[in-house]
Amino acid sequence: MKKYLIIIIIIFIFTLPLWMWLGWLLEGKKVLKVVMVDKTSMTSDGIEHRSFDWILKHEKYCKADRSFYSIAEDYYGFFPKENKQYEIKGLENLSDEELNKLAQNSDMVYFNDTYGIYRQEWYGKDYRGELSPKIYGGLTQKEMNFLQQIKEQHKLILTEYNVIATPTPGNVRKNFENSFGVKWSGWAGRYFATLDTTVDKEIPVWLIRNYKLQHDNKWYFKTPGIVLVHESGRIEILEYDKDLSDRVPSILTNEANQDKYGVPEKTKFPYWFDVMYTSR
């Protein structure tokens, strides 16, 4: 009897993914009309908004026609094409009438990234983070007006890193800050697993060069750390075991929101982030 029970348990464990998939297929779809904005999509795999697309599909949220959202098509912003061609389909290109209708018909808005695309990173063959003229990017006044409409209709608004930082114009940023009770400090930061430039080739060239210009032409870092960049051009570096007690930055969630959303207390976040003030 014990032998058969063990066999049943083993079969169940190995077929569990199949049962979960069948359960997902049987679950009904839910229509959720989402306006997604991604101005920094360098490839058609939509790496900047891929995780959000996964959530929509996993939870079986779909468009009004009952089809699932497409990573490569269902957003507003920058659309990469073959042979360094691209297409821009932004909210700012819609008429006021079209935007009003979109605001009325949408359930939520998700601004993923408005940092944008720059000439060197798009056309450059050996791109290592050199600064160059902007092709497309920044939150526009028209998009800000659209967000204000969504807010007035008490609909969900989600924003991520760089919705109002550079290259968003100062007047648009101010409107956003006043509307949503936040203020950008002017600082953005990113964690690097090592600040040794002979090991990590992703550290931007402009960042290394400008830091040296500001700090006696020295770059002696070898440990993990956080690079902080101010909109004025100032650069500072925090080193692990010297300035930082944790090796990797973390998102901390209070107990109330842990219970409400089912998220962990601490989640590692090794990427770019804004330093923001909030009035709430």
LINURZI-V314661 format. One record per residue. N is the residue number from 1. RES is the residue in three letters. OMEGA is omega in radians with two decimals (* if undefined). D_LAST is the distance of its C-alpha to the last C-alpha in whole Angstrom. Layout:
BEGIN
{{N;RES;OMEGA;D_LAST} {N;RES;OMEGA;D_LAST}}
END
This chain:
BEGIN
{{1;MET;3.14;61} {2;LYS;-3.14;59} {3;LYS;-3.13;60} {4;TYR;3.13;59} {5;LEU;3.11;56} {6;ILE;3.13;55} {7;ILE;3.14;56} {8;ILE;3.14;54} {9;ILE;3.14;51} {10;ILE;3.12;51} {11;ILE;-3.13;52} {12;PHE;-3.12;49} {13;ILE;-3.08;47} {14;PHE;3.14;48} {15;THR;-3.11;48} {16;LEU;3.10;44} {17;PRO;3.12;43} {18;LEU;3.14;45} {19;TRP;3.12;44} {20;MET;3.12;41} {21;TRP;3.11;41} {22;LEU;3.10;44} {23;GLY;3.11;41} {24;TRP;3.13;38} {25;LEU;-3.08;41} {26;LEU;-3.14;42} {27;GLU;-3.10;38} {28;GLY;3.08;38} {29;LYS;3.13;36} {30;LYS;-3.13;32} {31;VAL;3.08;32} {32;LEU;-3.06;28} {33;LYS;-3.02;28} {34;VAL;2.96;26} {35;VAL;-3.09;26} {36;MET;-3.14;26} {37;VAL;3.10;26} {38;ASP;-3.12;27} {39;LYS;-3.05;28} {40;THR;-3.10;29} {41;SER;-3.06;32} {42;MET;-3.10;35} {43;THR;-3.08;37} {44;SER;3.12;37} {45;ASP;3.03;36} {46;GLY;-3.03;32} {47;ILE;-3.12;31} {48;GLU;-3.12;28} {49;HIS;-3.09;27} {50;ARG;-3.10;30} {51;SER;3.12;28} {52;PHE;3.09;26} {53;ASP;3.12;29} {54;TRP;3.13;30} {55;ILE;3.14;28} {56;LEU;-3.10;29} {57;LYS;-3.13;32} {58;HIS;3.14;32} {59;GLU;3.08;30} {60;LYS;2.98;33} {61;TYR;-3.06;31} {62;CYS;3.11;33} {63;LYS;-3.10;34} {64;ALA;3.14;35} {65;ASP;3.08;39} {66;ARG;3.07;38} {67;SER;3.14;38} {68;PHE;3.11;36} {69;TYR;3.14;33} {70;SER;3.11;35} {71;ILE;-3.01;34} {72;ALA;-2.98;36} {73;GLU;-2.93;36} {74;ASP;3.03;33} {75;TYR;3.06;30} {76;TYR;3.12;30} {77;GLY;-3.05;30} {78;PHE;-3.11;33} {79;PHE;3.14;36} {80;PRO;3.09;38} {81;LYS;3.12;42} {82;GLU;3.06;45} {83;ASN;3.08;47} {84;LYS;3.02;44} {85;GLN;3.12;43} {86;TYR;3.09;40} {87;GLU;3.11;39} {88;ILE;3.08;36} {89;LYS;-3.05;34} {90;GLY;3.07;31} {91;LEU;-3.10;29} {92;GLU;3.13;30} {93;ASN;3.12;33} {94;LEU;3.07;33} {95;SER;3.10;34} {96;ASP;3.13;32} {97;GLU;3.12;33} {98;GLU;3.11;33} {99;LEU;3.10;29} {100;ASN;3.13;29} {101;LYS;3.13;31} {102;LEU;3.12;29} {103;ALA;3.14;26} {104;GLN;-3.01;28} {105;ASN;-3.07;29} {106;SER;3.08;27} {107;ASP;-3.11;24} {108;MET;3.11;22} {109;VAL;-3.14;21} {110;TYR;3.05;21} {111;PHE;-3.05;21} {112;ASN;-3.06;22} {113;ASP;3.10;23} {114;THR;-3.13;24} {115;TYR;3.03;25} {116;GLY;-3.09;29} {117;ILE;-3.09;32} {118;TYR;-2.96;35} {119;ARG;-3.07;38} {120;GLN;-3.12;39} {121;GLU;-3.14;37} {122;TRP;-3.06;39} {123;TYR;-3.05;42} {124;GLY;-3.14;43} {125;LYS;-3.10;45} {126;ASP;-3.07;44} {127;TYR;3.04;40} {128;ARG;3.04;39} {129;GLY;3.04;36} {130;GLU;3.08;37} {131;LEU;-3.11;35} {132;SER;3.14;37} {133;PRO;-3.12;36} {134;LYS;2.97;34} {135;ILE;-3.06;35} {136;TYR;3.08;32} {137;GLY;-3.13;28} {138;GLY;3.05;25} {139;LEU;-3.12;23} {140;THR;3.11;25} {141;GLN;3.14;24} {142;LYS;3.09;26} {143;GLU;3.09;24} {144;MET;3.08;21} {145;ASN;3.11;22} {146;PHE;3.10;23} {147;LEU;3.12;19} {148;GLN;3.09;19} {149;GLN;3.13;21} {150;ILE;3.12;20} {151;LYS;-3.12;17} {152;GLU;3.10;19} {153;GLN;3.08;21} {154;HIS;3.08;18} {155;LYS;-3.05;19} {156;LEU;3.04;17} {157;ILE;3.06;16} {158;LEU;3.04;17} {159;THR;3.11;17} {160;GLU;-3.11;18} {161;TYR;3.10;19} {162;ASN;2.92;20} {163;VAL;-3.12;19} {164;ILE;3.12;18} {165;ALA;3.10;20} {166;THR;0.28;24} {167;PRO;3.13;26} {168;THR;3.13;23} {169;PRO;-3.07;24} {170;GLY;-3.10;22} {171;ASN;3.11;22} {172;VAL;3.10;21} {173;ARG;-3.13;18} {174;LYS;3.10;17} {175;ASN;3.12;17} {176;PHE;-3.12;15} {177;GLU;3.14;12} {178;ASN;-3.10;12} {179;SER;-3.00;13} {180;PHE;3.02;10} {181;GLY;3.07;7} {182;VAL;3.08;8} {183;LYS;3.09;11} {184;TRP;-3.13;14} {185;SER;-3.02;16} {186;GLY;-3.11;19} {187;TRP;2.94;20} {188;ALA;-3.10;21} {189;GLY;3.05;22} {190;ARG;3.07;25} {191;TYR;3.00;27} {192;PHE;-3.10;30} {193;ALA;2.97;33} {194;THR;3.09;35} {195;LEU;3.08;35} {196;ASP;-3.05;39} {197;THR;3.07;39} {198;THR;-3.13;43} {199;VAL;-3.11;41} {200;ASP;-3.12;38} {201;LYS;-3.14;39} {202;GLU;3.10;36} {203;ILE;-3.04;34} {204;PRO;3.14;35} {205;VAL;-3.11;37} {206;TRP;-3.11;36} {207;LEU;3.13;33} {208;ILE;-3.10;36} {209;ARG;-3.10;38} {210;ASN;3.09;35} {211;TYR;3.14;34} {212;LYS;3.12;38} {213;LEU;-3.10;38} {214;GLN;-3.02;35} {215;HIS;3.00;37} {216;ASP;3.07;40} {217;ASN;-3.10;41} {218;LYS;2.98;40} {219;TRP;-3.01;39} {220;TYR;-2.95;40} {221;PHE;3.12;37} {222;LYS;-3.05;38} {223;THR;2.93;35} {224;PRO;3.11;32} {225;GLY;3.13;29} {226;ILE;3.04;26} {227;VAL;3.11;27} {228;LEU;-3.10;24} {229;VAL;3.12;25} {230;HIS;-3.13;24} {231;GLU;3.09;24} {232;SER;-3.09;27} {233;GLY;3.13;29} {234;ARG;-3.13;28} {235;ILE;3.05;29} {236;GLU;-3.09;28} {237;ILE;3.07;29} {238;LEU;-3.08;28} {239;GLU;3.04;30} {240;TYR;-3.13;30} {241;ASP;3.06;32} {242;LYS;3.12;32} {243;ASP;-3.05;28} {244;LEU;3.11;27} {245;SER;3.10;27} {246;ASP;-3.12;27} {247;ARG;-3.08;29} {248;VAL;3.08;26} {249;PRO;-3.11;23} {250;SER;2.96;21} {251;ILE;-3.13;18} {252;LEU;-3.12;17} {253;THR;-3.14;15} {254;ASN;-3.02;15} {255;GLU;-3.12;17} {256;ALA;-3.13;16} {257;ASN;3.01;15} {258;GLN;-3.13;19} {259;ASP;-3.06;20} {260;LYS;-3.03;19} {261;TYR;3.11;20} {262;GLY;-3.13;22} {263;VAL;-3.13;21} {264;PRO;3.14;22} {265;GLU;-3.01;20} {266;LYS;3.13;21} {267;THR;-3.14;22} {268;LYS;-3.11;24} {269;PHE;-3.07;23} {270;PRO;-3.12;26} {271;TYR;-3.13;25} {272;TRP;3.10;23} {273;PHE;3.03;19} {274;ASP;2.99;17} {275;VAL;-3.01;15} {276;MET;2.95;12} {277;TYR;3.10;9} {278;THR;3.14;5} {279;SER;-3.08;4} {280;ARG;*;0}}
END
